[in-house]
Amino acid sequence: MPELPEVETITRALAPHLRGRSIVSAEFRCLRVLRGDPDETAAALAGRKVRGVERHGKFIEIKLDGGRSFVVHLGMTGKLLMNGAPGKHTHAILTLDRGVLLYDDSRQFGRLELSQGLPARVAKLGPEPLEISLSEFAARLRKHKTKMKALLLNQTFVRGIGNIYADEALFRAGIHPLTIAARLRPDRIKKLLTAIQRVLSEAIKAGGSSISDYVDVDGRQGSFQVRHNVYQKTGEPCPRCGSKIRRILVAQRGTHFCPRCQKR
């Protein structure tokens, strides 16, 4: 599933294509991915002008005039493509006064929604990990007696981190994924926040991680996957100590870590 760096990459690439453009028409071909009636949504989008494109966690908000927002969650295999050719997995087509935006999704786990401002479920997500202060991060950690990996995946704690970057940040910080969040010492909290912000920033610069289906709006893959230290590296040597990377389940998600470098 695309996480914060991938969604940020897409958002930054979409913005110059969409900002200031008018939506001439919209077509929705799949009821599963759209929240709302397809005909009513298409009619409401027609004639709207795009004011901007912003990321909110893993959500992309296309801000329209009149205070409305067209919100996209890519799910596992969703793609937003500019000026591509529609195919069998194209479930939405937004024709603009200059260009066409397609939404493709082979597994149909993504969601599209037109709302007045951000939908409530999106607006109530936790703070942005790239913007949160150390004091707020520490205060939020102290409230949770849960496993560190599970907490990082909780979008009400901080928004946008998923499986890839939780594993990579915990490795950089030297923290075991089963460590209880509320028990982290101040020095380890600072190290963790630094690791989170650095790995996310580096991944954004690399255009994200292309593990399976992810591409940007022009169909290009990211390159950060070549810099992963532990994610999906089960049985491979740790780049620091040479121990074999292990895989366990945490919060029903495959979790990769070095048993020697990452301590509880």
DOZA-907808 format. One record per residue (C-alpha): residue number from 0; z negated, x negated, y. Coordinates in pm, 1 decimal, always signed. Layout:
residues N
REC | NUM | Z | X | Y
...
//
This chain:
residues 264
REC | 0 | +0.0 | +0.0 | +0.0
REC | 1 | +87.0 | -137.3 | +343.2
REC | 2 | -230.3 | -249.1 | +521.2
REC | 3 | -308.8 | -335.0 | +881.9
REC | 4 | -75.9 | -638.9 | +913.3
REC | 5 | +220.5 | -458.4 | +759.9
REC | 6 | +166.4 | -143.8 | +968.2
REC | 7 | +119.4 | -352.6 | +1283.7
REC | 8 | +445.0 | -536.1 | +1209.2
REC | 9 | +628.6 | -205.1 | +1172.8
REC | 10 | +467.1 | -61.1 | +1487.0
REC | 11 | +564.1 | -360.4 | +1701.0
REC | 12 | +921.5 | -348.8 | +1572.0
REC | 13 | +953.7 | +28.0 | +1621.0
REC | 14 | +821.2 | +39.1 | +1975.9
REC | 15 | +1126.6 | -103.9 | +2159.0
REC | 16 | +1361.5 | +116.2 | +1952.3
REC | 17 | +1170.8 | +439.7 | +2019.3
REC | 18 | +999.5 | +409.2 | +2357.1
REC | 19 | +1179.9 | +624.5 | +2613.3
REC | 20 | +1414.3 | +778.5 | +2356.9
REC | 21 | +1454.6 | +1153.7 | +2310.5
REC | 22 | +1452.3 | +1323.7 | +1971.5
REC | 23 | +1773.9 | +1522.3 | +1936.8
REC | 24 | +1692.2 | +1673.6 | +1595.9
REC | 25 | +1467.3 | +1631.9 | +1294.5
REC | 26 | +1525.0 | +1705.5 | +927.0
REC | 27 | +1262.7 | +1714.7 | +652.2
REC | 28 | +1376.3 | +1708.9 | +291.2
REC | 29 | +1044.1 | +1693.2 | +104.8
REC | 30 | +751.0 | +1933.5 | +142.5
REC | 31 | +515.8 | +1692.3 | -30.5
REC | 32 | +517.2 | +1428.3 | +242.7
REC | 33 | +506.0 | +1666.4 | +541.3
REC | 34 | +188.0 | +1835.7 | +658.9
REC | 35 | +313.4 | +2161.9 | +804.9
REC | 36 | +619.5 | +2383.3 | +789.0
REC | 37 | +944.0 | +2178.0 | +793.8
REC | 38 | +1141.6 | +2419.5 | +1011.1
REC | 39 | +859.6 | +2465.0 | +1262.0
REC | 40 | +797.4 | +2090.2 | +1277.5
REC | 41 | +1167.2 | +2014.6 | +1326.4
REC | 42 | +1193.2 | +2272.1 | +1606.0
REC | 43 | +881.4 | +2135.6 | +1778.2
REC | 44 | +1016.6 | +1777.9 | +1765.6
REC | 45 | +1361.5 | +1858.5 | +1903.6
REC | 46 | +1387.6 | +1763.7 | +2268.3
REC | 47 | +1062.9 | +1563.2 | +2275.5
REC | 48 | +1057.8 | +1225.0 | +2446.2
REC | 49 | +881.4 | +925.3 | +2291.4
REC | 50 | +615.3 | +783.0 | +2523.4
REC | 51 | +502.0 | +500.7 | +2296.7
REC | 52 | +422.2 | +380.7 | +1944.6
REC | 53 | +73.0 | +268.7 | +1845.8
REC | 54 | -113.1 | +173.1 | +1528.9
REC | 55 | -443.6 | +334.9 | +1434.6
REC | 56 | -573.0 | +162.4 | +1122.1
REC | 57 | -300.4 | +217.6 | +862.1
REC | 58 | -149.8 | +506.9 | +1060.9
REC | 59 | +146.8 | +486.0 | +1297.3
REC | 60 | +126.8 | +719.7 | +1595.8
REC | 61 | +454.3 | +803.9 | +1769.7
REC | 62 | +326.8 | +942.9 | +2099.0
REC | 63 | +537.6 | +1220.9 | +2248.1
REC | 64 | +545.1 | +1399.6 | +2581.1
REC | 65 | +318.9 | +1700.3 | +2614.5
REC | 66 | +33.0 | +1512.5 | +2445.1
REC | 67 | +172.7 | +1557.9 | +2094.8
REC | 68 | +181.3 | +1288.9 | +1827.0
REC | 69 | +401.0 | +1239.2 | +1521.7
REC | 70 | +175.4 | +1051.0 | +1282.5
REC | 71 | +296.9 | +852.3 | +981.5
REC | 72 | +96.9 | +715.8 | +688.9
REC | 73 | +319.1 | +508.7 | +461.0
REC | 74 | +117.3 | +558.0 | +142.8
REC | 75 | +223.0 | +315.3 | -130.5
REC | 76 | +600.9 | +303.7 | -92.8
REC | 77 | +682.0 | +462.5 | +242.9
REC | 78 | +929.4 | +289.8 | +476.2
REC | 79 | +1039.5 | +358.4 | +833.3
REC | 80 | +1392.6 | +227.0 | +879.6
REC | 81 | +1601.2 | +216.2 | +1193.9
REC | 82 | +1969.3 | +307.5 | +1168.3
REC | 83 | +1982.7 | +291.0 | +789.7
REC | 84 | +2192.9 | +502.2 | +555.1
REC | 85 | +2006.7 | +801.8 | +404.5
REC | 86 | +1954.3 | +780.1 | +28.2
REC | 87 | +1792.4 | +974.5 | -253.7
REC | 88 | +1443.4 | +874.5 | -137.0
REC | 89 | +1500.2 | +965.9 | +229.2
REC | 90 | +1259.9 | +1249.8 | +308.3
REC | 91 | +1282.6 | +1267.7 | +687.9
REC | 92 | +1553.7 | +1194.5 | +943.5
REC | 93 | +1484.9 | +1179.8 | +1317.3
REC | 94 | +1807.4 | +1165.1 | +1515.8
REC | 95 | +1750.1 | +1014.8 | +1859.0
REC | 96 | +1969.5 | +1005.3 | +2166.8
REC | 97 | +2023.7 | +643.7 | +2064.0
REC | 98 | +1976.0 | +561.2 | +1697.7
REC | 99 | +1833.3 | +724.7 | +1384.6
REC | 100 | +1488.3 | +679.0 | +1228.5
REC | 101 | +1458.6 | +736.6 | +853.4
REC | 102 | +1150.0 | +786.2 | +640.6
REC | 103 | +1202.7 | +670.8 | +280.1
REC | 104 | +936.8 | +704.8 | +10.5
REC | 105 | +1017.3 | +670.9 | -359.7
REC | 106 | +672.1 | +780.5 | -483.3
REC | 107 | +607.9 | +1035.8 | -208.3
REC | 108 | +246.8 | +932.5 | -144.2
REC | 109 | +297.7 | +894.3 | +231.5
REC | 110 | +229.9 | +1166.5 | +486.3
REC | 111 | +398.1 | +1283.6 | +806.6
REC | 112 | +229.2 | +1513.8 | +1056.1
REC | 113 | +293.5 | +1654.5 | +1401.1
REC | 114 | -28.8 | +1723.7 | +1588.7
REC | 115 | -177.9 | +1759.3 | +1934.5
REC | 116 | -303.9 | +1406.7 | +1979.2
REC | 117 | -436.5 | +1222.8 | +1676.9
REC | 118 | -538.3 | +1443.7 | +1380.8
REC | 119 | -916.7 | +1467.7 | +1348.2
REC | 120 | -923.2 | +1279.9 | +1018.4
REC | 121 | -746.1 | +985.5 | +1184.8
REC | 122 | -942.5 | +990.2 | +1510.6
REC | 123 | -1274.8 | +963.1 | +1323.9
REC | 124 | -1187.9 | +640.0 | +1140.2
REC | 125 | -1396.8 | +329.4 | +1201.4
REC | 126 | -1330.1 | +64.0 | +1467.1
REC | 127 | -1040.3 | -178.4 | +1462.3
REC | 128 | -1141.9 | -499.6 | +1280.5
REC | 129 | -944.6 | -713.1 | +1526.6
REC | 130 | -1139.1 | -565.2 | +1819.4
REC | 131 | -1492.7 | -512.9 | +1687.1
REC | 132 | -1765.9 | -735.4 | +1831.7
REC | 133 | -1994.4 | -943.7 | +1612.8
REC | 134 | -2299.1 | -740.9 | +1720.2
REC | 135 | -2137.2 | -409.4 | +1627.9
REC | 136 | -2004.5 | -547.8 | +1299.8
REC | 137 | -2351.7 | -674.2 | +1206.8
REC | 138 | -2517.0 | -345.1 | +1302.6
REC | 139 | -2272.1 | -146.6 | +1091.1
REC | 140 | -2323.1 | -379.0 | +792.8
REC | 141 | -2700.5 | -334.3 | +803.7
REC | 142 | -2656.6 | +41.2 | +747.5
REC | 143 | -2485.7 | -0.7 | +410.5
REC | 144 | -2648.2 | -94.4 | +80.6
REC | 145 | -2315.6 | -98.4 | -98.0
REC | 146 | -2095.5 | -371.1 | -243.2
REC | 147 | -1912.1 | -574.2 | +17.8
REC | 148 | -1562.9 | -521.3 | -125.0
REC | 149 | -1613.2 | -144.7 | -148.1
REC | 150 | -1737.6 | -132.6 | +210.2
REC | 151 | -1436.7 | -320.2 | +347.9
REC | 152 | -1210.5 | -63.6 | +180.5
REC | 153 | -1404.0 | +222.2 | +344.4
REC | 154 | -1189.5 | +327.1 | +640.8
REC | 155 | -1486.0 | +481.1 | +822.5
REC | 156 | -1652.6 | +137.8 | +829.8
REC | 157 | -1356.0 | -44.3 | +979.7
REC | 158 | -999.6 | +82.4 | +968.7
REC | 159 | -691.4 | -84.9 | +829.0
REC | 160 | -824.7 | -326.3 | +565.6
REC | 161 | -707.9 | -270.0 | +209.9
REC | 162 | -716.5 | -451.6 | -121.4
REC | 163 | -515.2 | -758.4 | -23.3
REC | 164 | -697.6 | -856.2 | +291.7
REC | 165 | -1043.7 | -763.3 | +165.2
REC | 166 | -998.0 | -1009.6 | -123.0
REC | 167 | -853.0 | -1279.0 | +100.6
REC | 168 | -1119.2 | -1245.0 | +372.6
REC | 169 | -1407.3 | -1250.9 | +124.3
REC | 170 | -1264.0 | -1565.9 | -33.0
REC | 171 | -1232.9 | -1739.8 | +303.3
REC | 172 | -1590.5 | -1641.0 | +390.2
REC | 173 | -1722.6 | -1753.4 | +50.5
REC | 174 | -1875.2 | -1411.5 | -20.0
REC | 175 | -1879.4 | -1252.7 | -366.0
REC | 176 | -1721.6 | -903.8 | -367.4
REC | 177 | -2035.2 | -756.7 | -532.0
REC | 178 | -2267.2 | -884.4 | -256.8
REC | 179 | -2473.7 | -604.6 | -102.5
REC | 180 | -2359.6 | -563.5 | +256.7
REC | 181 | -2700.5 | -502.5 | +414.3
REC | 182 | -2836.1 | -826.5 | +264.1
REC | 183 | -2589.6 | -1061.5 | +434.6
REC | 184 | -2753.7 | -1323.4 | +654.8
REC | 185 | -2641.3 | -1349.1 | +1019.9
REC | 186 | -2450.1 | -1673.6 | +957.9
REC | 187 | -2257.4 | -1516.6 | +669.1
REC | 188 | -2183.7 | -1204.4 | +876.2
REC | 189 | -2029.0 | -1420.2 | +1147.8
REC | 190 | -1829.2 | -1613.5 | +889.4
REC | 191 | -1701.3 | -1291.2 | +734.5
REC | 192 | -1589.0 | -1135.9 | +1063.3
REC | 193 | -1414.5 | -1460.2 | +1158.3
REC | 194 | -1239.8 | -1464.5 | +820.3
REC | 195 | -1130.6 | -1100.7 | +852.8
REC | 196 | -987.8 | -1147.7 | +1200.2
REC | 197 | -812.2 | -1474.5 | +1115.7
REC | 198 | -651.3 | -1353.8 | +794.4
REC | 199 | -529.0 | -1033.8 | +960.5
REC | 200 | -391.1 | -1222.4 | +1261.9
REC | 201 | -216.0 | -1480.0 | +1043.1
REC | 202 | -66.0 | -1207.1 | +826.6
REC | 203 | +67.6 | -1023.4 | +1132.9
REC | 204 | +236.3 | -1343.6 | +1251.2
REC | 205 | +397.4 | -1376.8 | +906.5
REC | 206 | +526.8 | -1018.6 | +914.1
REC | 207 | +281.0 | -899.5 | +650.3
REC | 208 | +274.5 | -941.5 | +272.5
REC | 209 | +564.7 | -818.0 | +60.3
REC | 210 | +411.5 | -760.1 | -282.5
REC | 211 | +646.1 | -487.1 | -406.5
REC | 212 | +816.5 | -236.8 | -174.0
REC | 213 | +709.4 | -334.6 | +175.8
REC | 214 | +980.2 | -417.0 | +432.4
REC | 215 | +986.6 | -385.1 | +810.1
REC | 216 | +1203.9 | -143.1 | +1009.7
REC | 217 | +1507.4 | -369.4 | +968.0
REC | 218 | +1458.0 | -404.3 | +592.3
REC | 219 | +1310.3 | -756.1 | +607.2
REC | 220 | +1024.3 | -870.6 | +383.6
REC | 221 | +706.2 | -1031.2 | +509.6
REC | 222 | +607.4 | -1384.3 | +403.3
REC | 223 | +227.5 | -1393.7 | +401.7
REC | 224 | +215.5 | -1342.7 | +23.5
REC | 225 | +294.1 | -1711.6 | -23.7
REC | 226 | -36.6 | -1791.2 | +150.4
REC | 227 | -258.4 | -1569.1 | -64.2
REC | 228 | -547.1 | -1763.8 | -216.2
REC | 229 | -684.4 | -1513.8 | -468.5
REC | 230 | -508.0 | -1177.5 | -452.3
REC | 231 | -325.6 | -1117.1 | -784.2
REC | 232 | -396.5 | -1479.2 | -885.8
REC | 233 | -597.0 | -1395.9 | -1199.2
REC | 234 | -635.2 | -1702.0 | -1422.1
REC | 235 | -482.0 | -1939.0 | -1168.8
REC | 236 | -683.3 | -2233.1 | -1028.9
REC | 237 | -882.4 | -2176.0 | -711.6
REC | 238 | -716.6 | -2370.4 | -425.7
REC | 239 | -1059.5 | -2507.7 | -327.6
REC | 240 | -1241.9 | -2596.1 | -649.4
REC | 241 | -995.4 | -2547.1 | -935.0
REC | 242 | -1198.5 | -2280.5 | -1114.2
REC | 243 | -1000.6 | -1991.5 | -1260.9
REC | 244 | -963.5 | -1689.4 | -1035.3
REC | 245 | -1128.2 | -1382.6 | -1190.3
REC | 246 | -1041.0 | -1014.9 | -1166.9
REC | 247 | -1294.1 | -730.2 | -1179.3
REC | 248 | -1295.2 | -365.1 | -1073.5
REC | 249 | -1479.7 | -268.0 | -756.4
REC | 250 | -1448.1 | +88.5 | -627.0
REC | 251 | -1175.3 | +138.2 | -889.3
REC | 252 | -965.9 | -136.1 | -730.8
REC | 253 | -860.5 | -464.9 | -886.2
REC | 254 | -1061.1 | -735.8 | -711.8
REC | 255 | -982.1 | -1107.5 | -721.6
REC | 256 | -1227.6 | -1386.8 | -643.5
REC | 257 | -1341.0 | -1738.9 | -728.7
REC | 258 | -1669.7 | -1728.6 | -927.1
REC | 259 | -1768.9 | -2073.7 | -801.0
REC | 260 | -1674.6 | -2058.1 | -432.2
REC | 261 | -1786.2 | -1699.6 | -364.8
REC | 262 | -2162.1 | -1654.2 | -388.0
REC | 263 | -2377.3 | -1339.1 | -374.5
//
